[in-house]
Amino acid sequence: QYLIHQCPMSVEVTPLCRVGGSGLSMPWGGDDEHRIDDAARGVIYFFALAYSFVGVSVVADVFMASIEYITAQVVRVPRKGTQRLKTKKVWNETVANLTLMALGSSAPEIALSCVEILKDNFFDGPLGPGTILGSASFNLLVIVAACIVAIPSPETRKIDAENVFFVTAAFSIFAYVWLLFIVEIISPNIVELWEALLTLMMLPLLVTVSYACDKGWILNWGGGDSGDAEPQALAVTAGDGGTGGSGEPLQCIVPSGDATTGAAASSPGGDGAGVICFAPVGCETKEVVCGSDSMTCIIQVMRSNGGSGEASCRYHTQSLSAVPGYDYEEVEEETLQFADGQDLAEIKLTVLPRRPGQQSVLLQVVLDNLSEGAAFLPDFDGGEEESRLTVIVRSEAGSVEPGCAALVDRCFNINRLKLGGSTWLENIQKAIVPREDFEEAGPLGKVVLVMYYPWNVVYQILVPPPPFCSGWLCFVMSLVQIFLLTGVIVDLAELFGCVANVKAQVTALSLVAVGTSMPDFFASKMAAVSDDNADASIVNVTGSNSVNVFL
């Protein structure tokens, strides 16, 4: 059954770098290009290959931006045992790291393997497997070392979810042992369909086991998530509500029959600086009715259980379905200050004019970064680390939006389409005329900007920004661009190896592996510096190595 296909070793194929040779898209100069001196072409192909990796890093950044946009989305779900809602991310962090994040940083290696296997009629070539093996070595040896060096001294980063790390590390080792079995032992030199399908199914198995560890359902050690356990409550006293800009009170929506409304069961905590929450106590949702004029809403925040000394927290707005700049004015990281003895503070929220009959939208005001000694109510939305107030923005009663516009708004959110269009145009303008970036950059930064300039312009034009389709359009289009650019890289690597008389396996294990691993490198390095633990940076390495084999 394996003799149906003629072995490619028995067919004489003209080398890509010689007259008559051709690849996926190169040589662009035809046979005239082949007549140029090999040494000159070697230099040209080397720098062209290196410059193509710059393009990979640029489009990979756009790809990672779409993933960050997708995984940042939140949803309100019911809390167990109450009629209240709590806010949680749509994507579990572990699942996101092992699927979208690993796919994003591993996309160049996966694309290169797919392009090469299709190009060679389903016979393996030297670049795909070599790049995956070289990338695995680069991830383990270079990226981990770079993450350690990048952490400012004397800071440290510890793996919190050790169980998830052990699972991903074990799977990454098993992946290459399994690869050895299917290629050399079970059916030598042939990957059968059932082997491929079984290998592919190991990816959802890895994600499922890691998610179970993260939730603390299995292997519950090293800081797994305890799931939906309810935190202990703090007792507080009631306060006033917020008011609109015209002095009319904002409607506070509290679920009827909820035991946590008002004062809750007492427990230690909140002494000194006090307990900070939105007023009145028990209010997690407020409603704003806005017409053709913008309005300023005053949202009150109260301090109970002690008011001695100063206290402060940071606050910002977060979009649910509302669009910043079109439905409301965005607030980014402002400080709310309580003086000694002060028990009430105000946040101003500006709601922008509404079209007649426009769909209701939601946003949240989030309190976080409490000063020492203060506390949030742990049994309300946000828990111990945050306090969240959901604001529902409605149009004035009796107004009706035209049928077609209402249908489009209901399906696509007209304001989000406007935001996507304006962001796309702004990104293109900044890419074409990067005046501010160029003025602020140093001498080396200016060189880097010039080097990145063509790629930035091309990909800002070809790839729409994340606001469209909740980030998925940007995700798909950037993935398409990665595959197209990978096709060029395959040809360039083969041309360079041919004229330089370097084996393609050596090129793959070294130059190509390093170039395609740049997204992994920057993703892990940024996570090591910005996160307070090593989970994302290390799981990105072990997860990417597994994804490269399984997918």
Disulfide bonds with the S-S distance in Angstrom:
Cys17-Cys498 1.71
Cys252-Cys283 2.03
